[in-house]
Amino acid sequence: MMSRSAVINNFYTLHNDWRNMGIGLSMDWAPFQIDANMGWTAAMQEMLLYSEPGLMRLLPALPDRWIRGRVHGMLACGSIEVDVDWNRKGGTLSVRLMSAAIDQPVTMELPQGCSILETPAPSVDRDVDSSAPVTPDGRRLQVLLKAGEPLVKTMSFV
């Protein structure tokens, strides 16, 4: 089955010979497709973090079976470094954001089953824009990132 799909035992995909050029699985060497081999990593990252300028969706397509996990060092639009730790059984989601170069506002959209925990008043003034648009289910939060200063938020997550 794997040989017919041009996948070898380490899951690299090889060029199949759909153009009858003599390149294929029967060769001692075969060029592998870098786009197919590396494309799945981009797809995996987009399951965990989707971003566009000014907006990032955290865990937008998290599989149900991933009860807990951690990803660190993802890079979102605007040169924002993102670390995410989640534990559905423990009921927590922790997010660390850091803008590399500039101060910038960002709207975080939290995953289904997540809600914003109340933050003590002093950090609300610095971190959160109280006039930010919030979805009816309370899953959006606008934060102001200061260049080079990490911002950590902890939320409830089921």
C-alpha positions as CSV (number, residue, x, y, z in Angstrom):
1,M,0.0,0.0,0.0
2,M,2.7,2.5,1.0
3,S,4.7,1.8,-2.2
4,R,1.7,2.5,-4.4
5,S,1.3,5.8,-2.7
6,A,5.0,6.7,-3.2
7,V,5.7,6.8,0.5
8,I,8.8,5.0,1.9
9,N,9.2,3.5,5.4
10,N,10.2,6.8,7.0
11,F,7.1,8.5,5.4
12,Y,9.0,10.6,3.0
13,T,7.1,10.9,-0.2
14,L,8.8,10.2,-3.5
15,H,8.2,11.4,-7.0
16,N,6.0,8.9,-8.7
17,D,6.4,8.4,-12.4
18,W,3.2,9.9,-13.6
19,R,5.0,11.4,-16.6
20,N,6.8,8.1,-17.6
21,M,10.2,9.6,-17.3
22,G,11.8,6.6,-15.6
23,I,11.8,8.2,-12.1
24,G,10.1,6.1,-9.5
25,L,10.2,3.7,-6.7
26,S,12.0,1.0,-8.7
27,M,15.2,3.1,-8.7
28,D,18.0,2.8,-6.2
29,W,17.6,6.5,-5.6
30,A,14.5,8.6,-6.0
31,P,14.0,12.3,-5.4
32,F,11.7,13.0,-2.5
33,Q,9.1,15.8,-2.6
34,I,10.1,18.5,-0.2
35,D,6.8,20.2,-0.5
36,A,4.8,17.1,0.5
37,N,7.3,16.2,3.3
38,M,7.4,19.6,4.8
39,G,3.8,20.7,4.1
40,W,2.4,18.5,6.9
41,T,4.4,20.5,9.5
42,A,2.8,23.7,8.3
43,A,-0.6,22.0,8.5
44,M,0.1,20.8,12.0
45,Q,1.2,24.3,13.1
46,E,-2.0,25.8,11.6
47,M,-4.0,23.3,13.7
48,L,-2.3,24.8,16.8
49,L,-2.0,28.5,15.8
50,Y,-3.6,30.4,13.0
51,S,-2.5,34.0,12.6
52,E,-2.9,37.0,10.4
53,P,-1.9,40.6,11.1
54,G,-3.6,41.7,14.3
55,L,-5.3,38.3,15.0
56,M,-4.3,35.0,16.2
57,R,-6.5,31.9,16.8
58,L,-5.1,29.6,19.5
59,L,-5.7,25.9,19.0
60,P,-8.3,26.4,16.3
61,A,-8.3,22.7,15.2
62,L,-7.0,20.9,18.3
63,P,-7.8,17.2,17.9
64,D,-10.1,15.8,20.7
65,R,-7.6,13.1,21.6
66,W,-4.9,15.7,22.4
67,I,-5.9,16.1,26.1
68,R,-2.7,18.0,27.0
69,G,0.3,19.3,25.2
70,R,2.8,22.0,24.7
71,V,4.2,23.9,21.7
72,H,6.9,26.5,22.1
73,G,8.6,28.9,19.7
74,M,5.9,29.2,17.1
75,L,6.1,32.4,15.1
76,A,2.9,34.3,14.3
77,C,2.3,37.2,12.0
78,G,4.0,40.4,13.2
79,S,7.1,38.5,14.5
80,I,5.2,37.4,17.6
81,E,6.7,34.4,19.4
82,V,4.0,32.1,20.8
83,D,4.2,29.4,23.4
84,V,1.0,27.4,24.3
85,D,0.5,24.8,27.1
86,W,-2.8,23.2,27.5
87,N,-4.3,20.6,29.8
88,R,-8.0,19.8,29.3
89,K,-8.1,17.5,32.3
90,G,-6.5,20.1,34.5
91,G,-8.7,22.8,32.9
92,T,-5.9,25.2,32.0
93,L,-4.5,26.9,28.9
94,S,-1.4,29.1,29.3
95,V,-0.2,31.4,26.5
96,R,3.0,33.3,26.3
97,L,3.3,36.0,23.7
98,M,6.3,38.2,22.9
99,S,6.6,40.7,20.1
100,A,10.1,40.7,18.8
101,A,10.5,44.2,17.4
102,I,7.5,46.6,17.9
103,D,4.7,47.4,20.3
104,Q,1.5,46.1,18.7
105,P,-2.1,45.2,19.6
106,V,-3.2,41.7,18.9
107,T,-6.6,40.0,19.3
108,M,-6.4,36.5,20.6
109,E,-9.2,34.1,19.8
110,L,-9.4,31.3,22.3
111,P,-10.4,27.8,21.4
112,Q,-13.9,26.3,22.1
113,G,-14.3,25.4,25.7
114,C,-12.0,28.1,26.9
115,S,-12.8,31.2,28.8
116,I,-10.8,34.2,30.1
117,L,-9.9,34.1,33.7
118,E,-10.1,37.3,35.6
119,T,-6.8,39.1,35.9
120,P,-5.9,41.4,38.8
121,A,-6.6,45.1,38.0
122,P,-3.0,46.3,37.7
123,S,-2.1,44.1,34.8
124,V,-5.5,44.6,33.1
125,D,-4.6,48.3,32.6
126,R,-1.4,47.4,30.8
127,D,-2.3,44.3,29.0
128,V,-5.9,44.3,28.0
129,D,-7.9,46.8,26.0
130,S,-11.2,46.9,27.8
131,S,-12.9,48.4,24.7
132,A,-11.7,45.4,22.6
133,P,-14.4,43.5,20.7
134,V,-15.3,40.4,22.5
135,T,-17.4,37.6,21.0
136,P,-20.7,36.7,22.7
137,D,-19.1,33.6,24.2
138,G,-16.1,35.6,25.6
139,R,-13.5,33.9,23.5
140,R,-11.7,37.1,22.2
141,L,-9.2,39.1,24.1
142,Q,-7.2,42.1,22.8
143,V,-3.8,42.6,24.3
144,L,-1.1,45.1,23.8
145,L,2.3,43.5,23.3
146,K,5.3,45.6,24.2
147,A,8.5,44.8,22.2
148,G,10.7,42.4,23.9
149,E,8.4,41.9,27.0
150,P,6.7,38.5,27.3
151,L,3.1,38.5,28.2
152,V,1.7,35.4,29.9
153,K,-2.1,34.7,30.1
154,T,-3.7,31.7,31.9
155,M,-7.2,30.7,31.0
156,S,-9.6,28.0,32.0
157,F,-10.0,25.2,29.4
158,V,-12.2,22.2,29.2
